[in-house]
Amino acid sequence: MNMQPEGAVPGSASVATPVIIIDDDPKLCELIRDYLAPLGYDVASANTGPEGLEKVLNGNYRAVILDVMLPGMDGFEVLKAIRHESNVPVLMLTGRGDEADRVVGLEIGADDYLPKTFSTRELLARLRAVMRRSQSDDRAKDGSEIEADLTNGDLIISPGSRTAALGDDPLKLTSLEFDLLLSLMRARGRVRSREQILDDVAGRDYDVFDRSIDVHVSALRQKLGDDPKAPNFIQTVRSVGYMMIQQ
């Protein structure tokens, strides 16, 4: 992992933004704290699952950076417990290369994931992105952003309340999954490239080889009960991206 600041611009906010990193490596926690502090973040840390969970539930953090491999409780257990009580944005770290682990985290309620080979620039970009999506959720809840419902067959999306349903069954989506679904619905019948989707859902530029959107689509398909080989909703357009099938 490259912990050198890669062109990041220090934040100018006068009040530091509280975030917490839960990782069993104190050195990593210290490095991340030292990197983020000059950029306007007040970074707390915890080195075990139970300690991290207690701090999250008793604190007022704007975001959580959560490792998968933790003593006491693993990151998935911590995430499940957090989601019972809070919608705080969670960025998961994983040292594993197994896509199944990433999908599990996204299905449980993680907002994004990052392999432990990350650079600080990518960490900062993704941290800012999950917090922006959380702010969008808050604005939607207070009624400041209203858009007409979108329908496609049995699928209904309500941008104003940031809710979605398949027939009579509400869909339990993360903020990123909702934005992903909304991006595809707004362009239904038209192909969206991965880069276009990433820009829609996160407002950030990714390396052209970044395939994280595929993991989010996989998690979203499972929640829609969509078979990628015979899709009713999300169709893969090989070497390009995805399309919401017009019904």
C-alpha positions as CSV (number, residue, x, y, z in Angstrom):
1,M,0.0,0.0,0.0
2,N,1.3,3.4,-1.0
3,M,0.8,5.8,2.0
4,Q,2.3,8.8,0.3
5,P,-0.1,11.6,-0.5
6,E,-0.7,11.4,-4.2
7,G,-1.7,14.8,-5.2
8,A,-4.5,15.1,-2.6
9,V,-5.5,18.7,-1.7
10,P,-5.8,19.4,2.0
11,G,-9.4,20.2,3.1
12,S,-10.2,23.7,4.3
13,A,-13.1,22.9,6.7
14,S,-12.6,24.6,10.1
15,V,-14.3,21.7,11.9
16,A,-12.6,18.3,11.5
17,T,-14.8,15.5,10.1
18,P,-15.0,12.5,12.6
19,V,-14.3,9.1,11.1
20,I,-13.1,5.8,12.6
21,I,-10.9,3.0,11.3
22,I,-11.3,-0.4,12.7
23,D,-8.2,-2.5,11.9
24,D,-6.0,-4.9,14.0
25,D,-2.9,-3.3,12.6
26,P,-2.1,-0.2,14.9
27,K,0.6,0.9,12.4
28,L,-1.9,1.1,9.6
29,C,-4.3,3.0,11.7
30,E,-1.6,5.5,12.6
31,L,-0.6,5.9,9.0
32,I,-4.1,6.5,7.8
33,R,-4.7,8.9,10.7
34,D,-1.5,10.9,9.9
35,Y,-2.5,11.1,6.2
36,L,-6.1,12.1,6.8
37,A,-5.6,14.5,9.7
38,P,-4.1,17.4,7.6
39,L,-7.0,16.9,5.1
40,G,-9.7,17.9,7.7
41,Y,-10.5,14.5,9.3
42,D,-10.5,13.6,13.0
43,V,-9.6,9.9,12.9
44,A,-10.3,7.6,15.8
45,S,-9.3,3.9,15.8
46,A,-10.0,0.5,17.3
47,N,-8.0,-2.7,16.9
48,T,-10.7,-5.3,17.6
49,G,-14.2,-5.9,16.4
50,P,-16.0,-5.5,19.8
51,E,-14.0,-2.3,20.5
52,G,-14.8,-0.8,17.1
53,L,-18.5,-1.7,17.3
54,E,-18.8,-0.1,20.8
55,K,-17.1,3.1,19.5
56,V,-19.3,3.3,16.4
57,L,-22.5,2.8,18.3
58,N,-21.6,5.3,21.0
59,G,-20.0,7.9,18.7
60,N,-21.0,10.3,16.0
61,Y,-18.8,9.4,13.1
62,R,-19.4,10.5,9.5
63,A,-17.8,7.3,8.1
64,V,-16.3,3.9,9.2
65,I,-13.3,2.3,7.6
66,L,-13.7,-1.4,8.5
67,D,-11.3,-4.3,8.0
68,V,-12.7,-7.7,7.3
69,M,-10.1,-9.7,9.4
70,L,-10.5,-8.7,13.0
71,P,-10.1,-10.4,16.4
72,G,-13.1,-10.8,18.6
73,M,-15.6,-10.3,15.8
74,D,-14.8,-10.2,12.1
75,G,-15.7,-7.3,9.9
76,F,-18.9,-8.9,8.6
77,E,-20.2,-9.4,12.1
78,V,-19.3,-5.8,13.0
79,L,-21.1,-4.6,9.9
80,K,-24.2,-6.6,10.6
81,A,-24.4,-5.1,14.1
82,I,-23.8,-1.6,12.9
83,R,-26.6,-1.9,10.3
84,H,-29.0,-2.9,13.0
85,E,-28.5,0.5,14.6
86,S,-27.0,2.9,12.1
87,N,-26.8,3.9,8.4
88,V,-23.3,5.4,8.8
89,P,-21.3,5.0,5.6
90,V,-19.0,1.9,5.8
91,L,-15.9,1.5,3.6
92,M,-14.6,-2.1,4.0
93,L,-10.9,-3.0,3.7
94,T,-10.0,-6.5,2.6
95,G,-6.7,-8.2,2.2
96,R,-8.3,-11.1,0.3
97,G,-8.7,-11.3,-3.4
98,D,-11.9,-13.4,-3.3
99,E,-14.8,-11.6,-5.0
100,A,-17.2,-13.6,-2.9
101,D,-16.0,-11.8,0.3
102,R,-16.6,-8.5,-1.3
103,V,-20.1,-9.4,-2.5
104,V,-20.9,-10.6,1.0
105,G,-19.9,-7.3,2.5
106,L,-21.9,-5.4,-0.1
107,E,-25.0,-7.6,0.5
108,I,-24.7,-7.0,4.3
109,G,-24.7,-3.3,3.8
110,A,-21.2,-2.0,3.1
111,D,-21.2,1.2,1.0
112,D,-17.9,0.4,-0.8
113,Y,-14.8,-1.8,-0.4
114,L,-11.1,-1.3,-1.0
115,P,-8.4,-3.9,-1.2
116,K,-5.5,-3.4,1.1
117,T,-3.2,-2.6,-1.8
118,F,-5.0,0.8,-2.0
119,S,-3.2,4.1,-2.5
120,T,-4.0,7.0,-0.2
121,R,-5.5,8.9,-3.1
122,E,-8.0,6.1,-3.7
123,L,-8.8,5.8,0.0
124,L,-9.5,9.5,0.1
125,A,-11.6,9.5,-3.1
126,R,-13.8,6.6,-1.9
127,L,-14.1,8.0,1.6
128,R,-15.4,11.3,0.2
129,A,-17.7,9.4,-2.2
130,V,-19.5,7.3,0.5
131,M,-20.0,10.5,2.6
132,R,-21.4,12.4,-0.4
133,R,-23.9,9.6,-0.9
134,S,-24.9,9.7,2.7
135,Q,-25.4,13.5,2.5
136,S,-27.6,12.9,-0.6
137,D,-29.7,10.4,1.5
138,D,-30.1,13.1,4.2
139,R,-31.2,15.7,1.7
140,A,-33.7,13.3,0.2
141,K,-35.2,12.5,3.6
142,D,-35.9,16.1,4.4
143,G,-37.7,16.6,1.1
144,S,-35.2,19.0,-0.5
145,E,-34.7,16.7,-3.5
146,I,-37.8,15.3,-5.2
147,E,-38.1,13.4,-8.5
148,A,-41.0,11.4,-9.9
149,D,-41.1,7.7,-9.3
150,L,-39.6,5.5,-12.0
151,T,-41.1,2.2,-13.1
152,N,-40.0,-0.7,-15.2
153,G,-42.3,-3.7,-15.1
154,D,-42.7,-4.6,-11.4
155,L,-39.7,-2.5,-10.4
156,I,-40.5,0.8,-8.8
157,I,-37.9,3.4,-7.7
158,S,-38.8,6.5,-5.6
159,P,-35.9,8.9,-5.9
160,G,-37.6,11.3,-3.4
161,S,-37.6,8.8,-0.6
162,R,-34.6,6.8,-2.0
163,T,-36.6,3.6,-1.8
164,A,-37.2,0.8,-4.3
165,A,-39.6,-2.2,-4.5
166,L,-40.1,-5.2,-6.7
167,G,-43.8,-5.7,-6.8
168,D,-45.0,-5.5,-3.2
169,D,-41.5,-6.4,-1.8
170,P,-39.3,-3.5,-0.7
171,L,-35.7,-3.8,-1.7
172,K,-33.1,-3.4,1.0
173,L,-30.3,-1.5,-0.9
174,T,-27.1,0.2,0.2
175,S,-26.8,3.9,-0.9
176,L,-24.5,2.9,-3.7
177,E,-26.8,0.1,-4.9
178,F,-29.7,2.5,-5.0
179,D,-27.7,5.1,-7.0
180,L,-26.5,2.3,-9.3
181,L,-30.1,1.1,-9.9
182,L,-31.3,4.7,-10.4
183,S,-28.5,5.4,-12.9
184,L,-29.6,2.4,-15.0
185,M,-33.3,3.2,-14.6
186,R,-32.8,6.7,-15.8
187,A,-31.1,5.4,-18.9
188,R,-33.3,2.2,-19.4
189,G,-33.0,0.8,-22.9
190,R,-29.6,2.5,-23.3
191,V,-26.1,1.1,-22.6
192,R,-24.1,2.7,-19.8
193,S,-20.4,2.1,-19.6
194,R,-18.8,1.3,-16.3
195,E,-17.1,4.7,-16.3
196,Q,-20.4,6.5,-16.8
197,I,-22.1,4.5,-14.1
198,L,-19.2,5.1,-11.7
199,D,-19.4,8.8,-12.4
200,D,-23.2,8.8,-11.8
201,V,-23.0,6.9,-8.5
202,A,-19.9,8.4,-7.0
203,G,-19.0,11.5,-8.9
204,R,-15.4,10.3,-9.1
205,D,-13.0,9.1,-11.8
206,Y,-11.7,5.6,-11.7
207,D,-8.9,3.9,-13.5
208,V,-10.3,2.3,-16.7
209,F,-9.4,-1.1,-15.3
210,D,-11.2,-0.7,-12.1
211,R,-13.9,-3.4,-12.1
212,S,-15.5,-2.7,-8.7
213,I,-18.7,-1.8,-10.4
214,D,-19.1,-5.5,-11.4
215,V,-19.2,-6.5,-7.8
216,H,-21.9,-4.0,-7.0
217,V,-23.9,-5.1,-10.1
218,S,-23.6,-8.7,-8.9
219,A,-24.9,-7.8,-5.4
220,L,-27.8,-5.8,-6.9
221,R,-28.7,-8.6,-9.3
222,Q,-29.0,-11.0,-6.3
223,K,-31.4,-8.6,-4.6
224,L,-33.5,-8.3,-7.8
225,G,-33.5,-12.1,-8.2
226,D,-32.0,-11.4,-11.7
227,D,-30.2,-14.2,-13.6
228,P,-27.3,-12.7,-15.5
229,K,-27.7,-15.5,-18.1
230,A,-31.3,-14.7,-18.7
231,P,-31.9,-11.3,-17.2
232,N,-35.2,-9.5,-16.7
233,F,-33.6,-6.3,-15.6
234,I,-29.8,-5.8,-15.9
235,Q,-28.2,-6.9,-19.1
236,T,-24.4,-7.1,-19.4
237,V,-23.1,-5.6,-22.6
238,R,-19.8,-7.3,-23.2
239,S,-16.7,-5.1,-23.1
240,V,-18.9,-2.0,-22.6
241,G,-21.0,-2.0,-19.5
242,Y,-24.6,-2.6,-18.5
243,M,-28.2,-1.7,-19.6
244,M,-31.5,-1.7,-17.8
245,I,-33.8,-3.8,-20.1
246,Q,-36.9,-1.7,-21.1
247,Q,-40.1,-3.5,-20.1
